[in-house]
Amino acid sequence: MPQVHFRSHDIRIEVEEGTSLLDAARRGRVRLEAPCNGAGTCGKCKVRLDEVARRVAHVVDSRKLSDEDRRDGWALLCTTLVEGDIALDLPAGAELGLRILEHGKQVDLPLSPWIGKRFHPERNVTEILSGGDVLAEEPGDTSARAYGVAVDIGSTTIVASLIDLGTGSHVGAASALNPQARHAQDVLSRIKLGSTSEGLALLNAEVTAEINRLITSLAIEANIPRRRIYEVVLAGNTCMLHLAARVDPEPLGRYPYTPTLMGDVHYPAKALGLIISPFGLAYFPPVVSGFVGADITAGMLSASLAEEKGVTLFVDIGTNGEMVLARDGHLQATSTAAGPAFEGMNIACGMRAARGAIERVSLDGGDVTVKTIDDAPAAGLCGSGLLDAVAELAVHGVVEPSGRFTKNRGALPPGLQARFGERDGKPVFHLTPDVYLSQGDIRQVQLAKGAVRAGIDVLLRRNGLTAADVDRALIAGSFGYHLTVRSLIDIGLFPPEFDGKAIYVGNTSRTGAEALLTHAPSRDALVGLVRSVEAVELANDEAFTKVFVAAMAFPRPHRPALEDVA
């Protein structure tokens, strides 16, 4: 059989003739961006083949690539078939140094876990307690050895932390990409795929295997047998919980989007395929609605939203823009479909926040300055760099409020004028010689930021509030943590009144799950809080469409570059 040598990863694997290079990489356990799952439509698995490699590869389809790319030897891994021994280098930044946020704001609560232990010396057995009830018995005195795992299942990433339930101490943390993204990129596509029995089995198996891998890694590192882990708390959006519990997500894809799994429920961990104690449990926190899930309710707990005085806006910016407006303990929650642009997907040069990704962009001085992760050569543009870039283009008049590239390029400084080019006959703006923004990229950002801003504006209007009435804006989630407030305001995702009021709270889904793991009374408290939350369905708000269209526009440019030229 032909052998594929991925030189960049020093991996060799034998495959059958006719296997795609993408499948070969997956068999070699190399993870690559392929959100279209090998359909050849996203263009993310682009790779350059040298002359030798091209002679033993059959390129089936390369329509997604530009004429220039094809001339230079680029191909798509998913539509290139192996016909003989082949050697190639995978794209720069592929799964190297992936940045995943693990920490977040924590709530200070006394130690009172759901799982407890009680030793009976007369019988030399230890009872395992679940909410005070006897769950099982173990021989000997194991009362000092009880652990739990808190897991944040994000659409893009999974983060797990190992907790000593006897002391409440944090033993370790681990994270990885959510492998479901290989098959379906965002929540809506996973709902569609998961609505079939085969798709549900596939997505469930993927996430279960990854959670087990993280748990195993944590246990080995801490020298703890997995049989001493008795509970896993799983936080995530409503779709992710359905897939983790192997519950059909189909109702989430049609009105009125009613979840089958409402949370505040235990499953035997063994029944879910989680490899911990044979008596172990998996707890799913309560959800508000089909699109405001346990990642947000865990965040409500971690950020103490119910206790905040005044007006607090909690925003988790990602593929879904979930937000909660808290007004002296009264909570309203909603969600908008921001799409995958913030994750660098559906962007011509987009990539995850990995080594070589452009994460900061500045147009000061009449030219472009970029900063990459690990200061590596620029390989693409991650979400924070994307928003930075578009905000800077809007501020300096390179992009008009409508979102189109300016027609008055002659008024720009020479350094910016020289950055314009063409790809397939359409204008692009180069941040580096190889990394650029297209008109379509800017439109994707407009749609994403417009959806989030419209959600914010509608929540405020429904309560008779303005942006100036907000006392604090809490930015949650991994993506939001790496954004600058200045870019959020310059791009119009946040109103200017939020300047000086924004606070980064990080991965509150995970820290909220930890609180539920170590403080059992929080579970009943959270259930009561969730019942009191008013879920706002934006599609039913008469003003939403009008607000959304207005929110897509970028603020008028400050145009310092144009003033310098005048």
RAFEN-V854679 format. One record per backbone hydrogen bond with DSSP energy under -1.0 kcal/mol. CO is the residue of the C=O (numbers start at 1). NH is the residue of the N-H. Records with the same first field share a line. If there is no record, write none. Layout:
# RAFEN-V854679
CO = NH, NH
This chain:
# RAFEN-V854679
2 = 15
3 = 86
4 = 13
5 = 7, 88
6 = 9, 11
11 = 6
13 = 4
16 = 19
19 = 82
20 = 24
21 = 25
22 = 26
23 = 27
24 = 28
25 = 30
26 = 29
34 = 37
45 = 77
47 = 75
50 = 54
51 = 55
53 = 56
56 = 83
58 = 81
62 = 65
66 = 70
67 = 71
68 = 72
69 = 74
70 = 73
73 = 49
75 = 47
77 = 22
79 = 60
80 = 21
81 = 58
82 = 18
86 = 5
88 = 7
91 = 94
96 = 355
103 = 507
112 = 520
114 = 131
116 = 129
118 = 127
120 = 123, 124, 125
124 = 140
125 = 120
126 = 138
127 = 118
128 = 135, 136
129 = 116
130 = 133
133 = 130
136 = 128
138 = 126
142 = 145
146 = 165
147 = 230
148 = 163
149 = 233
150 = 161
151 = 235
152 = 154, 159
156 = 178
157 = 154
158 = 176
159 = 152
160 = 174
161 = 150
162 = 171, 172
163 = 148
164 = 168
169 = 164
172 = 162
174 = 160
176 = 158
178 = 181
179 = 182
180 = 183, 184
186 = 190
187 = 191
188 = 192
189 = 193
190 = 194
193 = 196
196 = 200
197 = 201
198 = 202
199 = 203
200 = 204
201 = 205
202 = 206
203 = 207
204 = 208
205 = 209
206 = 210
207 = 211
208 = 212
209 = 213
210 = 214
211 = 215
212 = 216
213 = 217
214 = 218
215 = 219
216 = 220
217 = 221
218 = 222
219 = 224
225 = 228
226 = 229
228 = 147
229 = 277
230 = 281
231 = 149
232 = 283
233 = 151
235 = 153
236 = 294
237 = 241
238 = 242
239 = 243
240 = 244
241 = 245
242 = 247
249 = 252
250 = 253
251 = 254
254 = 257
262 = 287
265 = 284
267 = 282
268 = 272
269 = 274
270 = 273
274 = 276
277 = 280
280 = 269
281 = 232
282 = 267
283 = 234
284 = 264, 265
292 = 288, 289
293 = 297
294 = 298
295 = 299
296 = 300
297 = 301
298 = 302
299 = 303
300 = 305
301 = 304
304 = 307
310 = 328
311 = 471, 472
312 = 326
313 = 474
314 = 324
315 = 476
316 = 322
319 = 339
320 = 322
321 = 336
322 = 316
323 = 334
324 = 314
325 = 332
326 = 312
327 = 330
330 = 327
331 = 534
332 = 325
333 = 536
334 = 323
336 = 321, 338
340 = 343, 345
341 = 344
347 = 350
349 = 381
352 = 354
353 = 99
354 = 357
356 = 379
357 = 373
358 = 382
360 = 371
362 = 369
363 = 366
369 = 362
371 = 359, 360
372 = 375
373 = 356, 376
380 = 358
381 = 351
382 = 386
383 = 387
384 = 388
385 = 389
386 = 390
387 = 391
388 = 392
389 = 393
390 = 394
391 = 395
392 = 396
393 = 398, 399
394 = 397
395 = 559
398 = 406
400 = 403
401 = 554
404 = 400
408 = 411
409 = 412
413 = 416, 417
414 = 418
416 = 419
417 = 420
419 = 430
421 = 428
423 = 426
426 = 423
428 = 421
429 = 437
435 = 431, 432
437 = 429
438 = 442
439 = 443
440 = 444
441 = 445
442 = 446
443 = 447
444 = 448
445 = 449
446 = 450
447 = 451
448 = 452
449 = 453
450 = 454
451 = 455
452 = 456
453 = 457
454 = 458
455 = 459
456 = 460
457 = 461
458 = 462
460 = 465
461 = 464
466 = 469
467 = 470
472 = 313
473 = 503
474 = 315
475 = 505
476 = 317
477 = 481
479 = 482
480 = 483
484 = 488
485 = 489
486 = 490
487 = 491
488 = 493, 494
495 = 498
496 = 499
498 = 501
501 = 473
503 = 475
505 = 105
506 = 477, 508
507 = 511
508 = 512
509 = 513
510 = 514
511 = 515
512 = 516
513 = 517
514 = 518
515 = 519
518 = 112
519 = 522
520 = 523
521 = 525
522 = 526
523 = 527
524 = 528
525 = 529
526 = 530
527 = 531
534 = 333
537 = 540
538 = 541
541 = 544
543 = 547
544 = 548
545 = 549
546 = 550
547 = 551
548 = 552
559 = 563
560 = 564
561 = 565
562 = 566
